[in-house]
């Protein structure tokens, strides 16, 4: 068994927040050349680049159609069409940011699950306790969490982000909420691969609220950095598996699996 990059049991409070950050950093190092898992990160990195560009271009033309064409029709204020172009560009960046993770989650069984499985084997020296279902079934099972992530991004995180731009109170509220939701998305992949039931997933998130925020908050910040953001989701998934295994690891011995069948 390899040494886990985080300590067990997982702490709470600011120490737990720090552990979540360290888990993400450990996951990112694994994704880099020489980290041992770079070949697993190449495909999702290329897919991430394609998805980001597609979302940005699509959002830009949609926003341009909604804003610029309408503003151009106002003869009394032609300069507004220029403003509409700027707003379209900004909206394209915002929407691509909030739509990126839900789309990546939908493709998770192909590109992200193998990363989590490989991290499990590196840390424990063993494969996952149960053989995961075939990819087609896992793809079908990923639709529900992807839709959930999409709805949360559009109707919770996006309004909170707009609120944060307007007031300092919005920053105080939106930052931890967005970080937790991102961490939830990342951790859910590892919990699902362990076939944890929904009630057990909620219990895990309650116990490890602060590590989840640390993981998700770091991933959210890295997603804002061009180039580095291509590996943010794979690194977050790897870091999430590290956290899941760290909690289950007691004195170097994994606890028996409390799992009851596949459920995403």
C-alpha positions as CSV (number, residue, x, y, z in Angstrom):
1,X,0.0,0.0,0.0
2,X,1.4,3.4,-0.9
3,X,1.4,6.2,1.7
4,X,-1.6,8.4,1.5
5,X,-0.8,12.1,0.8
6,X,-3.3,13.1,3.5
7,X,-3.6,12.2,7.2
8,X,-6.3,10.1,8.7
9,X,-8.8,10.4,10.2
10,X,-9.9,13.4,8.2
11,X,-10.1,16.5,10.5
12,X,-12.8,19.2,10.5
13,X,-12.6,23.0,10.5
14,X,-9.6,24.8,9.0
15,X,-7.5,21.7,9.2
16,X,-10.0,19.8,7.2
17,X,-10.1,22.6,4.7
18,X,-6.3,22.3,4.3
19,X,-6.5,18.6,3.9
20,X,-9.0,19.1,1.0
21,X,-6.5,21.5,-0.6
22,X,-3.7,19.0,-0.2
23,X,-5.7,16.2,-1.7
24,X,-6.3,18.3,-4.8
25,X,-2.6,19.2,-5.1
26,X,-1.7,15.5,-4.7
27,X,-4.2,14.7,-7.4
28,X,-2.9,17.4,-9.7
29,X,0.7,16.1,-9.3
30,X,-0.4,12.7,-10.4
31,X,-1.9,14.1,-13.6
32,X,1.4,15.9,-14.6
33,X,4.1,14.3,-16.7
34,X,6.2,12.2,-14.3
35,X,3.4,12.0,-11.8
36,X,2.6,8.4,-12.8
37,X,-0.9,9.0,-14.3
38,X,-0.3,11.5,-17.0
39,X,-1.4,9.0,-19.7
40,X,-4.8,8.8,-17.9
41,X,-5.1,12.6,-18.0
42,X,-4.3,13.2,-21.7
43,X,-7.7,12.0,-23.0
44,X,-9.8,13.9,-20.5
45,X,-7.5,16.9,-20.9
46,X,-8.2,17.0,-24.7
47,X,-11.9,16.4,-24.1
48,X,-11.9,19.3,-21.6
49,X,-10.3,21.6,-24.2
50,X,-12.8,20.6,-26.8
51,X,-15.7,21.1,-24.4
52,X,-14.5,24.4,-23.1
53,X,-14.0,25.8,-26.6
54,X,-17.4,24.4,-27.8
55,X,-19.2,25.9,-24.8
56,X,-17.5,29.2,-25.1
57,X,-18.2,29.5,-28.9
58,X,-21.8,28.4,-28.6
59,X,-22.5,30.7,-25.6
60,X,-20.8,33.6,-27.4
61,X,-22.9,33.3,-30.6
62,X,-26.1,32.7,-28.5
63,X,-25.4,35.8,-26.4
64,X,-24.4,37.8,-29.5
65,X,-27.7,36.8,-31.1
66,X,-29.7,37.8,-28.0
67,X,-27.8,41.0,-27.3
68,X,-26.0,42.5,-30.3
69,X,-28.7,42.0,-32.9
70,X,-31.3,43.5,-30.6
71,X,-29.1,46.4,-29.6
72,X,-28.1,47.1,-33.2
73,X,-31.7,47.7,-34.1
74,X,-31.7,50.7,-31.7
75,X,-30.7,53.5,-34.1
76,X,-30.6,56.0,-31.3
77,X,-27.7,54.2,-29.5
78,X,-25.4,52.5,-32.0
79,X,-22.6,52.3,-29.5
80,X,-24.7,49.8,-27.5
81,X,-23.9,47.1,-30.2
82,X,-20.3,47.3,-29.1
83,X,-21.3,47.0,-25.5
84,X,-23.4,44.0,-26.5
85,X,-20.4,42.3,-28.1
86,X,-18.4,42.8,-24.8
87,X,-21.2,41.4,-22.8
88,X,-21.6,38.4,-25.1
89,X,-17.9,37.6,-24.6
90,X,-18.2,37.8,-20.8
91,X,-21.4,35.7,-20.8
92,X,-19.6,33.1,-23.0
93,X,-16.9,32.8,-20.4
94,X,-19.3,32.6,-17.5
95,X,-21.6,30.0,-19.0
96,X,-18.7,27.8,-20.2
97,X,-17.3,27.9,-16.7
98,X,-20.6,26.8,-15.1
99,X,-21.5,24.2,-17.8
100,X,-18.1,22.6,-18.0
101,X,-18.3,20.3,-14.9
102,X,-21.8,19.0,-15.7
103,X,-20.8,18.0,-19.2
104,X,-17.5,16.4,-18.0
105,X,-19.5,14.4,-15.4
106,X,-21.7,13.0,-18.1
107,X,-18.6,11.6,-19.8
108,X,-17.1,10.5,-16.5
109,X,-17.6,6.8,-16.9
110,X,-15.3,7.0,-19.9
111,X,-12.7,9.5,-18.8
112,X,-12.9,10.0,-15.1
113,X,-13.8,6.7,-13.6
114,X,-10.5,5.0,-14.8
115,X,-8.6,7.8,-13.0
116,X,-10.4,7.2,-9.7
117,X,-9.9,3.4,-10.1
118,X,-6.2,3.8,-10.8
119,X,-5.8,6.1,-7.7
120,X,-7.5,3.4,-5.6
121,X,-5.0,0.8,-6.8
122,X,-2.0,3.1,-6.3
123,X,-3.0,4.0,-2.7
124,X,-4.3,0.6,-1.6
125,X,-2.4,-1.8,-3.8
126,X,-5.7,-3.4,-4.7
127,X,-8.4,-3.0,-7.3
128,X,-11.8,-1.8,-6.4
129,X,-13.7,-4.4,-4.3
130,X,-16.4,-5.0,-6.9
131,X,-16.0,-5.0,-10.6
132,X,-17.8,-1.9,-11.9
133,X,-20.7,-2.4,-14.4
134,X,-20.1,-2.1,-18.1
135,X,-19.4,1.4,-19.5
136,X,-22.8,1.6,-21.2
137,X,-24.6,1.1,-17.9
138,X,-22.3,3.6,-16.2
139,X,-22.9,6.2,-18.9
140,X,-26.7,5.8,-18.4
141,X,-26.2,6.1,-14.7
142,X,-24.2,9.3,-15.1
143,X,-27.1,11.2,-16.7
144,X,-29.0,11.8,-13.4
145,X,-25.9,13.3,-11.5
146,X,-25.0,15.3,-14.6
147,X,-28.4,16.8,-14.7
148,X,-28.4,17.5,-11.0
149,X,-25.0,19.2,-11.4
150,X,-26.3,21.2,-14.3
151,X,-29.4,22.4,-12.4
152,X,-27.3,23.3,-9.4
153,X,-24.8,25.2,-11.5
154,X,-27.5,27.2,-13.4
155,X,-29.9,27.9,-10.6
156,X,-27.7,28.0,-7.5
157,X,-24.1,28.7,-8.4
158,X,-24.7,31.1,-11.3
159,X,-27.1,33.4,-9.4
160,X,-24.8,33.3,-6.4
161,X,-21.9,34.3,-8.6
162,X,-23.9,37.3,-9.9
163,X,-24.8,38.2,-6.4
164,X,-21.1,38.0,-5.4
165,X,-20.3,40.5,-8.2
166,X,-22.7,43.0,-6.6
167,X,-22.1,42.8,-2.9
168,X,-19.4,41.6,-0.5
169,X,-22.1,39.6,1.3
170,X,-22.6,37.7,-1.9
171,X,-18.9,36.7,-1.9
172,X,-19.2,35.5,1.7
173,X,-22.2,33.3,0.8
174,X,-21.3,32.1,-2.7
175,X,-17.7,31.1,-2.1
176,X,-18.3,28.2,0.4
177,X,-21.5,27.1,-1.4
178,X,-19.9,26.9,-4.8
179,X,-16.8,25.2,-3.3
180,X,-19.0,22.6,-1.5
181,X,-21.0,21.9,-4.6
182,X,-17.9,21.4,-6.7
183,X,-16.4,19.1,-4.0
184,X,-19.6,17.2,-4.0
185,X,-19.4,16.7,-7.7
186,X,-15.9,15.4,-7.5
187,X,-16.3,13.2,-4.5
188,X,-19.5,11.6,-5.9
189,X,-17.5,9.8,-8.6
190,X,-15.4,7.9,-6.0
191,X,-18.4,7.2,-3.7
192,X,-20.4,5.9,-6.7
193,X,-17.5,3.6,-7.8
194,X,-17.7,2.1,-4.3
195,X,-21.4,1.6,-4.8
196,X,-22.3,3.7,-1.8
197,X,-26.0,4.3,-1.3
198,X,-27.4,7.8,-1.4
199,X,-28.0,7.9,2.3
200,X,-24.4,6.9,2.9
201,X,-23.1,9.5,0.5
202,X,-25.0,12.2,2.4
203,X,-23.5,10.9,5.7
204,X,-20.0,11.0,4.2
205,X,-20.5,14.6,3.0
206,X,-21.8,15.7,6.4
207,X,-18.8,14.1,8.2
208,X,-16.3,15.6,5.8
209,X,-17.8,18.9,5.0
210,X,-14.6,20.9,5.3
211,X,-12.3,18.6,3.3
212,X,-15.0,18.7,0.6
213,X,-15.0,22.5,0.6
214,X,-11.2,22.6,0.4
215,X,-11.1,20.1,-2.5
216,X,-13.9,21.9,-4.4
217,X,-12.7,25.4,-3.7
218,X,-9.2,24.6,-5.0
219,X,-10.7,22.9,-8.1
220,X,-12.9,25.9,-8.7
221,X,-10.0,28.4,-8.6
222,X,-7.8,26.2,-10.9
223,X,-10.7,26.1,-13.4
224,X,-10.3,29.8,-13.8
225,X,-6.6,29.5,-14.9
226,X,-6.2,28.9,-18.7
227,X,-4.2,25.7,-19.5
228,X,-4.1,24.5,-15.9
229,X,-7.9,24.2,-16.0
230,X,-7.6,21.3,-18.5
231,X,-6.5,19.0,-15.8
232,X,-8.6,20.5,-13.0
233,X,-11.5,18.0,-13.1
234,X,-9.2,14.8,-13.5
235,X,-7.0,16.1,-10.6
236,X,-10.1,16.8,-8.5
237,X,-11.4,13.3,-9.1
238,X,-8.0,11.8,-8.1
239,X,-7.9,14.0,-5.0
240,X,-11.5,13.0,-4.1
241,X,-10.5,9.3,-4.2
242,X,-7.6,10.1,-1.9
243,X,-10.0,11.6,0.6
244,X,-12.4,8.7,0.4
245,X,-9.6,6.2,1.0
246,X,-8.1,8.3,3.7
247,X,-11.3,8.2,5.8
248,X,-11.6,4.4,5.3
249,X,-8.0,3.8,6.1
250,X,-7.6,2.9,9.8
251,X,-4.0,2.1,10.8
252,X,-3.1,1.0,7.3
253,X,-6.0,-1.5,7.0
254,X,-9.1,-0.7,4.9
255,X,-12.4,-1.1,6.6
256,X,-14.8,-3.7,5.1
257,X,-16.9,-2.4,2.3
258,X,-20.3,-1.1,3.6
259,X,-21.7,-1.2,0.0
260,X,-24.9,-2.7,-1.3
261,X,-25.0,-2.4,-5.1
262,X,-24.4,0.2,-7.7
263,X,-26.2,3.5,-7.3
264,X,-25.2,6.9,-8.7
